[in-house]
Amino acid sequence: MFILFIVVIVLGLWILRSQWHGQDKGAEHGGAELSGARDILDRRYASGEIDADEYAQRRATLGL
């Protein structure tokens, strides 16, 4: 019974750790959406499709 309790605790901690690292590491663990959005935004700004004000506003909206 004690071993089962330890296994459940370790599994729970492992799941929490993997979720926490996913938020920190960006594209590696689930943050690909923001990384992709940043790439698209950078390309649109570089090509002149959007101006500096719109670029800054959209970066702020995305939390970048």
Backbone as a chain_set.jsonl record, in Angstrom:
{"seq": "MFILFIVVIVLGLWILRSQWHGQDKGAEHGGAELSGARDILDRRYASGEIDADEYAQRRATLGL", "coords": {"N": [[0.823, -1.194, 0.0], [1.927, 1.238, 0.792], [3.896, 1.56, -1.167], [2.333, 1.914, -3.462], [1.175, 4.38, -2.838], [3.474, 6.026, -2.898], [4.171, 5.732, -5.598], [1.959, 6.964, -6.835], [2.276, 9.611, -5.888], [4.802, 10.279, -7.015], [4.205, 10.027, -9.742], [2.253, 12.034, -10.005], [3.808, 14.314, -9.403], [5.613, 14.172, -11.521], [3.923, 14.633, -13.717], [3.035, 17.25, -13.14], [5.505, 18.579, -13.269], [6.213, 18.191, -15.975], [4.188, 19.645, -17.225], [4.74, 22.211, -16.249], [7.308, 22.691, -17.293], [6.599, 22.752, -19.95], [5.343, 25.211, -20.246], [7.466, 26.928, -19.842], [9.415, 26.334, -21.767], [8.537, 26.975, -24.285], [8.242, 26.289, -27.649], [9.046, 23.629, -27.432], [7.419, 22.073, -25.715], [4.503, 22.312, -26.18], [4.145, 25.055, -26.5], [4.15, 25.838, -29.047], [2.261, 27.219, -30.488], [2.438, 29.94, -29.724], [5.073, 30.454, -30.442], [4.946, 30.026, -33.19], [3.098, 32.017, -33.835], [4.589, 34.265, -33.206], [6.641, 34.078, -35.11], [5.176, 34.398, -37.482], [4.162, 36.969, -37.07], [6.569, 38.435, -36.959], [7.481, 38.029, -39.598], [5.432, 39.287, -41.053], [5.777, 41.938, -40.234], [8.394, 42.438, -41.114], [8.054, 42.247, -43.853], [6.594, 44.453, -44.37], [3.892, 44.416, -44.241], [2.482, 45.009, -41.932], [2.562, 47.851, -39.72], [4.852, 49.499, -37.361], [3.448, 50.235, -35.036], [1.186, 48.544, -35.048], [2.522, 46.111, -34.966], [3.768, 46.232, -32.408], [1.483, 46.368, -30.804], [0.222, 43.896, -31.33], [2.198, 42.132, -30.425], [2.13, 42.726, -27.719], [-0.447, 41.87, -27.142], [-0.169, 39.134, -27.534], [1.545, 38.589, -25.5], [4.276, 38.695, -25.761]], "CA": [[0.0, 0.0, 0.0], [2.833, 2.377, 0.867], [4.549, 1.68, -2.473], [1.331, 2.487, -4.355], [1.082, 5.786, -2.47], [4.691, 6.666, -3.409], [4.064, 5.751, -7.063], [0.977, 7.996, -7.179], [2.907, 10.903, -5.623], [5.845, 10.496, -8.025], [3.527, 10.241, -11.017], [1.654, 13.368, -9.958], [4.884, 15.3, -9.512], [6.153, 14.11, -12.882], [2.957, 15.298, -14.59], [3.128, 18.684, -12.871], [6.792, 19.068, -13.78], [6.171, 18.242, -17.437], [3.323, 20.768, -17.586], [5.438, 23.437, -15.91], [8.362, 22.876, -18.287], [5.951, 23.079, -21.21], [5.084, 26.644, -20.279], [8.738, 27.641, -19.847], [10.283, 26.035, -22.884], [7.982, 27.429, -25.542], [7.869, 25.364, -28.705], [9.408, 22.256, -27.14], [6.387, 21.321, -24.999], [3.163, 22.862, -26.196], [4.114, 26.483, -26.745], [4.378, 26.039, -30.472], [1.323, 28.201, -31.014], [2.995, 31.274, -29.525], [6.285, 30.557, -31.239], [4.494, 30.175, -34.571], [2.486, 33.333, -33.953], [5.684, 35.248, -33.203], [7.301, 33.995, -36.415], [4.284, 35.01, -38.474], [4.141, 38.401, -36.791], [7.862, 38.978, -37.396], [7.517, 38.038, -41.069], [4.511, 40.326, -41.548], [6.399, 43.234, -39.974], [9.565, 42.551, -41.989], [7.629, 42.431, -45.249], [5.889, 45.725, -44.492], [2.451, 44.179, -44.235], [1.964, 45.743, -40.777], [3.496, 48.892, -39.284], [5.471, 49.31, -36.042], [2.421, 50.322, -34.0], [0.397, 47.306, -35.047], [3.443, 45.064, -34.517], [3.896, 46.337, -30.952], [0.19, 46.04, -30.199], [-0.01, 42.448, -31.429], [3.155, 41.472, -29.515], [1.603, 42.9, -26.358], [-1.622, 41.003, -27.039], [0.32, 37.745, -27.423], [2.367, 38.458, -24.31], [5.667, 38.447, -26.191]], "C": [[0.865, 1.255, 0.0], [3.515, 2.62, -0.484], [3.587, 2.295, -3.486], [1.184, 3.987, -4.097], [2.279, 6.569, -3.027], [4.628, 6.784, -4.931], [3.084, 6.838, -7.511], [1.571, 9.391, -6.977], [3.942, 11.229, -6.698], [5.216, 10.771, -9.389], [2.89, 11.626, -11.081], [2.694, 14.466, -10.096], [5.485, 15.334, -10.91], [5.226, 14.831, -13.856], [3.007, 16.81, -14.384], [4.415, 19.28, -13.426], [6.771, 19.179, -15.298], [5.272, 19.379, -17.928], [4.027, 22.095, -17.346], [6.555, 23.718, -16.91], [7.777, 23.236, -19.639], [5.676, 24.557, -21.332], [6.379, 27.429, -20.396], [9.517, 27.473, -21.142], [9.696, 26.389, -24.237], [7.625, 26.301, -26.477], [8.172, 23.912, -28.365], [8.261, 21.456, -26.543], [5.052, 22.043, -25.016], [3.076, 24.356, -26.418], [4.323, 26.813, -28.204], [3.455, 27.081, -31.058], [1.874, 29.611, -30.893], [4.251, 31.474, -30.352], [5.919, 30.766, -32.705], [3.871, 31.536, -34.814], [3.557, 34.412, -34.002], [6.393, 35.248, -34.543], [6.468, 34.666, -37.493], [4.266, 36.519, -38.311], [5.44, 39.057, -37.25], [7.948, 39.063, -38.916], [6.618, 39.127, -41.641], [5.095, 41.719, -41.354], [7.581, 43.46, -40.928], [9.169, 42.802, -43.437], [6.884, 43.743, -45.463], [4.379, 45.593, -44.498], [1.766, 44.885, -43.057], [3.013, 46.779, -40.354], [3.965, 48.63, -37.849], [4.437, 49.356, -34.918], [1.6, 49.042, -33.906], [1.248, 46.131, -34.572], [3.548, 45.057, -32.993], [2.601, 45.944, -30.254], [-0.058, 44.529, -30.22], [0.957, 41.654, -30.557], [2.652, 41.564, -28.088], [0.393, 41.992, -26.133], [-1.217, 39.552, -26.831], [1.154, 37.524, -26.175], [3.816, 38.182, -24.637], [6.552, 39.618, -25.869]], "O": [[0.572, 2.219, -0.707], [3.688, 3.769, -0.891], [4.002, 3.126, -4.294], [1.079, 4.772, -5.039], [2.104, 7.66, -3.57], [4.991, 7.819, -5.49], [3.359, 7.557, -8.471], [1.38, 10.265, -7.823], [3.954, 12.338, -7.231], [5.665, 11.664, -10.108], [2.984, 12.31, -12.1], [2.486, 15.438, -10.822], [5.825, 16.402, -11.421], [5.694, 15.562, -14.728], [3.021, 17.567, -15.355], [4.402, 20.373, -13.993], [7.263, 20.163, -15.85], [5.572, 20.007, -18.943], [3.916, 23.009, -18.163], [6.733, 24.861, -17.331], [8.41, 23.964, -20.404], [5.768, 25.108, -22.429], [6.387, 28.503, -20.998], [10.213, 28.396, -21.565], [10.326, 26.115, -25.258], [6.8, 25.449, -26.146], [7.583, 23.023, -28.981], [8.134, 20.267, -26.834], [4.516, 22.358, -23.953], [1.964, 24.876, -26.518], [4.64, 27.951, -28.551], [3.816, 27.76, -32.019], [1.794, 30.396, -31.838], [4.466, 32.553, -30.904], [6.523, 31.598, -33.384], [4.081, 32.145, -35.863], [3.437, 35.372, -34.764], [6.717, 36.314, -35.066], [6.992, 35.414, -38.319], [4.344, 37.26, -39.291], [5.411, 40.123, -37.866], [8.433, 40.055, -39.458], [6.99, 39.809, -42.596], [4.93, 42.587, -42.212], [7.741, 44.549, -41.479], [9.878, 43.498, -44.164], [6.576, 44.109, -46.597], [3.669, 46.569, -44.738], [0.615, 45.308, -43.166], [4.206, 46.6, -40.602], [3.535, 47.671, -37.208], [4.538, 48.599, -33.953], [1.353, 48.527, -32.816], [0.758, 45.256, -33.858], [3.432, 44.007, -32.362], [2.625, 45.264, -29.228], [-0.502, 43.958, -29.224], [0.585, 40.617, -30.007], [2.734, 40.597, -27.331], [0.233, 41.415, -25.057], [-1.838, 38.828, -26.053], [1.442, 36.38, -25.824], [4.511, 37.509, -23.877], [7.748, 39.586, -26.158]]}, "num_chains": 1, "name": "protein.A"}
